């Protein structure tokens, strides 16, 4: 059995970590550099940094903040938000990112996935998918969840894989911030239907929720934000709990 990864997420707005519910009503959750240092020390497997308003505000990711965080973390570090060109990615990798996450720009220009995979390798390319159930269908949304598309989630994930994505970060907008559990059905569908890793995101509220999404191999990794930011769950305690459940995690 492959090791399951625990990934804290820093959603960044105006240089601060924020958290909301269903992608709205954002509140301050702390200093991103301090949180990143804490998570690295606690044994997080990876860290994700998403500049959540970069695309909407038509600007690039906060490069200086990426550099500051990279100085303090020794775990794989994924950066997303406002990335639309090969040059953007080159700058972020030079600034300390290990992987990049693209969402709106990939939907707008799917060829970007091919170009980035060719230039930097698939292992560097994470395609983030914000999905919402609309009239019984799982629909891809862009621009921080503000804009629905005509893309069905599984079909888009499969195309991303075929174009060279190395990983899918799947966030359920219906579950985001609710603390009612991950979107197990949809995440499992992608995990079992694709050959690349799928990260579950949106809805974590208890240690049990992590165990549930790892049961039946329904996700390769699980990402959460507020429960870690507000110290509701400590990463070492979570890993101990998962090991007791027979789930393989890195100590």
SESEGU-617789 format. One record per residue (C-alpha): residue number from 1; chain; x, y, z. Coordinates in Angstrom, 3 decimals, always signed. Example, Ala and Ser with C-alpha at 12.3 -4.5 7.8 and 13.67 -1.06 7.14 Angstrom:
residues 2
NODE  num  chaine         u         v         w
NODE    1       A   +12.300    -4.500    +7.800
NODE    2       A   +13.670    -1.060    +7.140
This chain:
residues 251
NODE  num  chaine         u         v         w
NODE    1       A    +0.000    +0.000    +0.000
NODE    2       A    +1.359    +3.425    -0.923
NODE    3       A    +1.923    +5.986    +1.808
NODE    4       A    -0.987    +8.418    +2.191
NODE    5       A    -0.080   +12.093    +2.355
NODE    6       A    -1.405   +14.786    +4.700
NODE    7       A    -1.255   +18.238    +3.105
NODE    8       A    -2.080   +21.544    +4.825
NODE    9       A    -3.242   +24.294    +2.465
NODE   10       A    -2.526   +27.998    +2.744
NODE   11       A    -5.202   +29.978    +0.902
NODE   12       A    -3.676   +33.433    +0.498
NODE   13       A    -5.443   +36.781    +0.075
NODE   14       A    -3.620   +40.102    +0.466
NODE   15       A    -0.599   +38.293    +1.884
NODE   16       A    -2.538   +36.596    +4.698
NODE   17       A    -3.878   +33.083    +5.154
NODE   18       A    -7.677   +33.044    +4.896
NODE   19       A   -10.447   +30.476    +5.179
NODE   20       A   -14.105   +30.479    +4.180
NODE   21       A   -17.088   +28.187    +3.729
NODE   22       A   -18.128   +27.077    +0.218
NODE   23       A   -15.521   +29.531    -1.162
NODE   24       A   -17.135   +32.638    +0.421
NODE   25       A   -17.120   +34.591    +3.727
NODE   26       A   -13.342   +34.570    +4.049
NODE   27       A   -11.800   +35.184    +7.472
NODE   28       A    -8.186   +35.694    +8.542
NODE   29       A    -6.379   +32.518    +9.642
NODE   30       A    -2.875   +33.783   +10.321
NODE   31       A    +0.556   +34.512    +8.927
NODE   32       A    +1.415   +32.122    +6.061
NODE   33       A    +5.148   +31.963    +6.818
NODE   34       A    +4.569   +31.063   +10.471
NODE   35       A    +1.968   +28.459    +9.539
NODE   36       A    +4.219   +26.940    +6.893
NODE   37       A    +7.075   +26.614    +9.407
NODE   38       A    +4.741   +24.990   +11.927
NODE   39       A    +3.413   +22.425    +9.453
NODE   40       A    +6.895   +21.470    +8.263
NODE   41       A    +7.972   +20.974   +11.887
NODE   42       A    +4.843   +18.916   +12.668
NODE   43       A    +5.524   +16.416    +9.901
NODE   44       A    +3.197   +17.509    +7.086
NODE   45       A    +4.053   +15.578    +3.931
NODE   46       A    +3.615   +18.508    +1.594
NODE   47       A    +2.385   +22.090    +1.613
NODE   48       A    +0.060   +23.804    -0.858
NODE   49       A    +0.008   +27.600    -1.304
NODE   50       A    -2.899   +29.022    -3.313
NODE   51       A    -3.070   +32.734    -4.080
NODE   52       A    -6.856   +32.558    -4.364
NODE   53       A    -7.563   +35.999    -5.811
NODE   54       A    -4.656   +36.245    -8.264
NODE   55       A    -6.724   +35.117   -11.277
NODE   56       A    -9.744   +37.244   -10.398
NODE   57       A    -7.520   +40.290    -9.837
NODE   58       A    -5.639   +39.496   -13.080
NODE   59       A    -2.209   +39.461   -11.444
NODE   60       A    +0.605   +37.019   -10.819
NODE   61       A    +1.227   +34.944    -7.695
NODE   62       A    +2.975   +36.666    -4.787
NODE   63       A    +6.540   +35.643    -5.625
NODE   64       A    +8.195   +37.280    -2.610
NODE   65       A    +5.875   +35.444    -0.242
NODE   66       A    +6.686   +32.178    -2.029
NODE   67       A   +10.399   +32.883    -1.489
NODE   68       A    +9.843   +33.602    +2.211
NODE   69       A    +7.941   +30.367    +2.757
NODE   70       A   +10.440   +28.295    +0.766
NODE   71       A   +13.222   +29.441    +3.094
NODE   72       A   +11.551   +27.727    +6.032
NODE   73       A   +10.130   +24.495    +4.633
NODE   74       A   +11.943   +21.288    +3.741
NODE   75       A    +8.913   +19.447    +2.345
NODE   76       A    +7.464   +19.499    -1.198
NODE   77       A    +5.818   +22.850    -1.805
NODE   78       A    +3.092   +23.403    -4.431
NODE   79       A    +2.142   +26.925    -5.535
NODE   80       A    -0.942   +28.050    -7.466
NODE   81       A    -2.813   +31.203    -8.445
NODE   82       A    -2.453   +33.459   -11.462
NODE   83       A    -0.175   +31.057   -13.361
NODE   84       A    -0.730   +31.193   -17.111
NODE   85       A    +2.632   +30.801   -18.883
NODE   86       A    +5.797   +28.693   -18.940
NODE   87       A    +7.647   +31.807   -17.753
NODE   88       A    +5.404   +32.098   -14.682
NODE   89       A    +6.261   +28.543   -13.699
NODE   90       A    +9.989   +29.002   -14.275
NODE   91       A    +9.963   +32.014   -11.925
NODE   92       A    +8.031   +30.174    -9.190
NODE   93       A   +10.303   +27.122    -9.367
NODE   94       A   +13.302   +29.436    -9.165
NODE   95       A   +11.673   +31.083    -6.126
NODE   96       A   +11.426   +27.794    -4.242
NODE   97       A    +8.286   +25.989    -5.414
NODE   98       A    +8.618   +22.265    -6.144
NODE   99       A    +5.341   +21.914    -8.039
NODE  100       A    +2.789   +24.303    -9.491
NODE  101       A    -0.990   +24.142    -9.538
NODE  102       A    -3.048   +25.461   -12.434
NODE  103       A    -6.817   +25.722   -12.644
NODE  104       A    -8.515   +28.556   -14.542
NODE  105       A    -5.626   +28.948   -16.983
NODE  106       A    -5.707   +25.228   -17.817
NODE  107       A    -9.441   +25.361   -18.550
NODE  108       A    -8.978   +28.448   -20.703
NODE  109       A    -5.952   +27.014   -22.515
NODE  110       A    -5.657   +23.208   -22.083
NODE  111       A    -2.488   +23.208   -24.202
NODE  112       A    -0.777   +24.863   -21.214
NODE  113       A    -0.817   +21.484   -19.432
NODE  114       A    +1.047   +19.893   -22.363
NODE  115       A    +3.537   +22.756   -22.519
NODE  116       A    +4.326   +22.697   -18.792
NODE  117       A    +4.651   +18.906   -18.688
NODE  118       A    +7.024   +19.001   -21.645
NODE  119       A    +9.100   +21.845   -20.189
NODE  120       A    +9.261   +20.832   -16.522
NODE  121       A    +8.026   +17.228   -16.335
NODE  122       A    +4.613   +15.874   -15.333
NODE  123       A    +5.740   +15.480   -11.713
NODE  124       A    +5.769   +19.281   -11.487
NODE  125       A    +2.251   +19.852   -12.868
NODE  126       A    -0.785   +19.682   -10.574
NODE  127       A    -4.152   +20.444   -12.167
NODE  128       A    -6.524   +21.818    -9.545
NODE  129       A   -10.227   +21.257   -10.143
NODE  130       A   -12.871   +23.192    -8.213
NODE  131       A   -16.068   +21.230    -8.671
NODE  132       A   -19.673   +21.809    -7.697
NODE  133       A   -22.721   +19.628    -8.105
NODE  134       A   -25.176   +21.430   -10.390
NODE  135       A   -28.467   +19.750   -11.356
NODE  136       A   -27.025   +16.338   -10.560
NODE  137       A   -23.812   +16.866   -12.504
NODE  138       A   -20.291   +17.526   -11.229
NODE  139       A   -19.298   +20.758   -12.962
NODE  140       A   -15.851   +22.393   -13.087
NODE  141       A   -15.700   +26.004   -11.834
NODE  142       A   -12.942   +28.566   -12.399
NODE  143       A   -11.838   +31.952   -11.038
NODE  144       A   -11.837   +30.861    -7.411
NODE  145       A   -15.131   +29.028    -7.821
NODE  146       A   -16.915   +32.066    -9.198
NODE  147       A   -17.398   +30.920   -12.789
NODE  148       A   -19.139   +27.676   -13.823
NODE  149       A   -17.922   +26.010   -17.025
NODE  150       A   -19.459   +23.437   -19.347
NODE  151       A   -16.881   +20.837   -18.307
NODE  152       A   -17.867   +17.670   -16.458
NODE  153       A   -15.371   +17.001   -13.673
NODE  154       A   -14.271   +13.436   -14.412
NODE  155       A   -13.979   +14.069   -18.150
NODE  156       A   -11.834   +17.142   -17.518
NODE  157       A    -9.625   +15.276   -15.033
NODE  158       A    -9.071   +12.530   -17.593
NODE  159       A    -8.159   +15.056   -20.281
NODE  160       A    -5.733   +16.747   -17.873
NODE  161       A    -4.068   +13.399   -17.235
NODE  162       A    -3.809   +12.686   -20.967
NODE  163       A    -2.246   +16.093   -21.543
NODE  164       A    +0.493   +15.406   -19.003
NODE  165       A    -0.744   +16.426   -15.551
NODE  166       A    +1.051   +14.522   -12.811
NODE  167       A    -1.593   +14.966   -10.135
NODE  168       A    -5.159   +16.205    -9.611
NODE  169       A    -6.128   +18.429    -6.680
NODE  170       A    -9.890   +17.955    -6.410
NODE  171       A   -11.797   +20.463    -4.272
NODE  172       A   -15.508   +19.965    -3.712
NODE  173       A   -17.127   +23.371    -3.399
NODE  174       A   -20.200   +21.740    -1.853
NODE  175       A   -18.045   +20.356    +0.959
NODE  176       A   -15.509   +23.190    +1.329
NODE  177       A   -15.334   +24.537    +4.885
NODE  178       A   -18.362   +22.557    +6.057
NODE  179       A   -16.328   +20.080    +8.170
NODE  180       A   -18.839   +17.386    +7.196
NODE  181       A   -16.341   +15.156    +5.405
NODE  182       A   -14.700   +14.899    +2.003
NODE  183       A   -16.546   +14.254    -1.262
NODE  184       A   -15.916   +10.511    -1.091
NODE  185       A   -18.017    +9.460    -4.107
NODE  186       A   -16.502   +11.881    -6.588
NODE  187       A   -12.954   +11.644    -5.236
NODE  188       A   -13.126    +7.853    -5.389
NODE  189       A   -14.418    +7.999    -8.957
NODE  190       A   -11.378   +10.018   -10.036
NODE  191       A    -8.890    +8.013    -7.979
NODE  192       A   -10.082    +4.681    -9.353
NODE  193       A   -10.587    +6.016   -12.888
NODE  194       A    -7.216    +7.737   -13.344
NODE  195       A    -3.641    +6.502   -13.207
NODE  196       A    -2.242    +9.647   -11.526
NODE  197       A    -2.606   +10.586    -7.832
NODE  198       A    -5.709   +12.450    -6.646
NODE  199       A    -5.671   +14.806    -3.652
NODE  200       A    -8.994   +15.111    -1.804
NODE  201       A    -9.851   +18.640    -0.674
NODE  202       A   -12.869   +20.264    +0.948
NODE  203       A   -14.824   +19.176    +4.001
NODE  204       A   -12.317   +17.819    +6.524
NODE  205       A   -13.630   +18.252   +10.062
NODE  206       A   -12.383   +15.259   +12.015
NODE  207       A    -9.688   +12.617   +12.015
NODE  208       A   -12.355   +10.117   +11.026
NODE  209       A   -12.945   +12.028    +7.790
NODE  210       A    -9.327   +11.410    +6.774
NODE  211       A    -9.644    +7.718    +7.558
NODE  212       A   -12.865    +7.542    +5.517
NODE  213       A   -11.335    +9.114    +2.404
NODE  214       A    -8.326    +6.773    +2.609
NODE  215       A   -10.492    +3.692    +3.085
NODE  216       A   -11.016    +1.758    -0.155
NODE  217       A    -8.116    +3.742    -1.647
NODE  218       A   -10.490    +6.614    -2.496
NODE  219       A    -7.701    +9.224    -2.379
NODE  220       A    -3.916    +9.291    -2.535
NODE  221       A    -3.633   +12.364    -0.315
NODE  222       A    -5.909   +14.583    +1.748
NODE  223       A    -5.695   +18.348    +2.012
NODE  224       A    -7.189   +20.553    +4.708
NODE  225       A    -6.913   +24.109    +5.948
NODE  226       A    -8.944   +25.498    +8.843
NODE  227       A    -8.723   +22.447   +11.115
NODE  228       A    -4.939   +22.777   +10.958
NODE  229       A    -4.802   +26.595   +11.020
NODE  230       A    -6.940   +26.804   +14.155
NODE  231       A    -5.172   +23.845   +15.804
NODE  232       A    -8.366   +21.787   +15.979
NODE  233       A    -6.333   +18.810   +14.782
NODE  234       A    -2.559   +18.503   +15.139
NODE  235       A    -0.788   +16.687   +12.320
NODE  236       A    +1.202   +14.309   +14.602
NODE  237       A    -2.035   +13.276   +16.354
NODE  238       A    -3.755   +12.730   +13.000
NODE  239       A    -0.946   +10.517   +11.719
NODE  240       A    -0.969    +8.480   +14.921
NODE  241       A    -4.735    +7.981   +14.559
NODE  242       A    -4.401    +6.904   +10.924
NODE  243       A    -1.624    +4.428   +11.729
NODE  244       A    -3.846    +2.909   +14.412
NODE  245       A    -6.491    +2.458   +11.698
NODE  246       A    -4.012    +0.574    +9.549
NODE  247       A    -3.445    +3.429    +7.101
NODE  248       A    +0.177    +3.836    +6.001
NODE  249       A    +1.499    +7.364    +6.572
NODE  250       A    +5.006    +8.763    +6.791
NODE  251       A    +6.159    +9.159   +10.406
